[in-house]
Amino acid sequence: MQNKSLVDMPPTPAGHFLLHFYAVIARLLIHLLGSETDEKNAERSKQFPFLEGYRTALRSYLSPELPPEEEGPWWDVQIAHLESQTAEHLPLRALIEEAGLGMHEVRLLIAAGLVEEDIRFGALFAALQEPLSARRPCMGLLDWLLSEAGNTQTDTWNSCRTLLDAGLLHVENRADPRAEWLLCVPPVIWDALRDCPSISLATGLTLQAASDFPHLEDLILSELLHERAVRIPELLIGSQITAIVLRGMTGSGRRTTLGAVARSLGRNVLLWETGTPGDDIWRLLGPLATLTGAIPLLRCDPAPGETLELPALPGYAGPVGVALGRSGGLRGPLIAHSLSLILPPPNLKARYSFWQATHVPVQPGALDEIVTRFLLTGGHIAKAALLAHAYAVLDNRLAITAADVQQATRALNRQALETLATPLEPTDDQVDLVVSAETSRELKTLEARCRRREALREHTGPALSQSLNRGVRALFSGPSGTGKTLAARVLATALQIDLYRIDLAAVVNKYIGETERNLNLVFSRAEELDVVLLLDEGDALMTSRTDVRNANDRYANLETNYLLQRLENYEGIVIITTNAVNRIDPAFTRRFDVIIDFAPPDIAERWMIWQNHLPQFHAVDQAFLQEVAGHCALTGGQIRNAALHATLLALKDGVQVSDWHLEAAVRREYRKAGTAYPLAPKFTTRSQGDYLRPFTAEVR
């Protein structure tokens, strides 16, 4: 202790804590040492010489000597005097006020934590409470050490219960008699009492300084939301509103906005991200928020249809911020008087501001393309900007381009999506999608809708603008092999947006509610990162709802209902394919912006598909190829497989693809389909090559 007098203790958090600390030490010394002529106490003084050191120190810090027991209020006077000298946040003072603690509770709390400050108290406690061998004090021992005239063990128990309920004390042996309960102050609580908390306080619990957040006036929000955000601090002070709930996508600025509110109130932020409300970490949240002068910020992610119960925070009486996703709900005393706001995805103007705020150099003229193409949230823009700049530096450039941003977003996509969805490679620019004229027109309409999805809302009438979002929902229906997945790849390539296919094996779960949770996760990540999402064979999840005859019907209907709702408010581009459109619930039809039918190709289309898939140099007779295209009603997928197999056979023989290679491959496709080959056999002998022999010849 560096101060020469406890009476002149500086009005700082450290000085305030030391006054309380030595008030407890003084009380303990009266019981442990008492009079110097007391023989028993003299032995204790010899056994634990550090106690005499504390008494000597107190005498030197106090004038003229250590206050006797009957002058105990002297400490309260000194503490009150110090508190009157400063308006600075004092952890113990804040705890006393917000948790409603009395001086006995405070002294009990500090006495239980003495071993955290001085290890020699552990040996002292072990000796005093034999035959207990614990080095932490039990409740019965503290009752004796801190007792004053008129106090009983019941008072100590009531004080202990108050501290336990507030999460300030833990008991290690609750099965033992109550007087033998060993009391422990959580280390993070003790550090906060001493005004030296760490940044990472516990698993999922992080302390963030107010200065880490922008001023409310500097937030990038829509005009209406900005006006509301600026008024929130005044609302929290002058009304009964105790919680602010902000809903939105990840990266939409929920935490930043709530942190800016905390900064305007002169408070830090205590971020709670993992755990279960009511668990051990939750019990630390209230007292730590009070001790650190922080506002608790809860990041909650309830599943679709789930309502999360938020109990009150013991030891804390201030406002709370909640960052919530777009699904699920909240209830409980913590948000009994809450205000809820929704943060929409940033519009074009906001994205300009977010990119400019990153201070990453952009090549002249590239910013317009970046802002228009990449519909990212503010948080993802900050991440993408850093990654894009790194890619530019790798290419020996300082300014970023749209290509750098695309590489950066692709890296972010992999981190967030690849556990539940599979990336599909873009198509080559020279790949032609062979479909009917009507299908081609609808695909062009879909591409135009995707390109102008954000501007469309601004140019519609008032009846549409309120319900329209920037999402695009398309249904591709038709038999297998008609080009539905290829069309999705071609569309994503034209839009220069990554395409991800939902892995139904990873999404669908037999446990109740898990399928909806997984779908919500993949949909949320996809719209935040603005990728094209492909749900292949979507009829598996969009089957018609049935009468509820058993529990299976009920939960199958719940999955359908969830997907209906999620598609309606989806903010990205989603394509669903099906080859059994009659199985899809009719309620889905009106929720699709575009429905495109993919029919099996006609003769002319089959001819074009064969031309696209056969090698550039082949020996197939044109008349035979026309006959195959005209009479073999194969789908595009079957033609692709046949062309691939014919090429393989030709490689085996070291020659160009010829008529017999093609016939063998087409025959194979018909065998796979279980139908008869419609043409008369062209080759009846094996004189021109044995395409049925085992593949043993060396490929030349």
Helices and strands as residue ranges (DSSP letters): H 13-32, H 39-47, H 49-61, G 69-71, H 73-84, H 91-99, H 103-112, H 114-117, H 120-128, H 139-146, H 153-165, E 170-171, G 178-180, E 183-184, H 187-193, E 200-202, E 205-208, G 210-212, G 216-218, H 223-238, E 243-248, H 254-264, E 268-272, H 280-292, E 294-300, E 307-309, E 320-324, E 329-331, G 333-335, E 338-343, H 348-357, H 366-373, H 378-394, H 402-417, E 421-424, H 437-451, H 453-458, H 462-465, E 472-477, H 484-495, E 499-502, H 504-507, H 514-529, E 532-535, G 538-540, H 551-568, E 573-578, G 581-583, G 586-591, E 594-597, H 603-613, H 622-631, H 636-653, H 659-673
